[in-house]
Amino acid sequence: MDGGNGDMTLAFELAALKELRAPDSVFTDARQWTNYVGVISEKPTYVVTNFTRKHRIRQDFFSGPRSREESLENIKEQFDSERYVFVGTESADEELAGKTGWEYVNVEDAAEAASWQLAPDEQPEQIEQESREDWP
């Protein structure tokens, strides 16, 4: 993903970040061409904190106990950048970006542009039950 001159604030919807194979590497990479990068979500703060700690992600901002719309508006007020880009997964994310004055990029498009790998689709493994002939 080409960040241009690097004067960008990049926000990931938590759901989008979960679709990436190595979210920690994504943040490391994004720091090379952004000013600020963080995560927003309507999930409780501890859910975002647990995810970012587990993946050793240092974020410049997070949504905290507020709506995603309020979070994007507050981030835009607090972090001065030429561009504000929101990476999401669904049409509601795109609508939210438009409503708050952010550019929207779908996570698949962002991954392709930045050479990030998407996480493989996880299919639950089916465990074969052993059949016992001596069991009633």
Beta strands, then each sheet from edge to edge (+ up, - down):
strand 1: 8-13
strand 2: 36-40
strand 3: 83-88
strand 4: 103-106
sheet 1: 2+ 1+ 3+ 4+
end
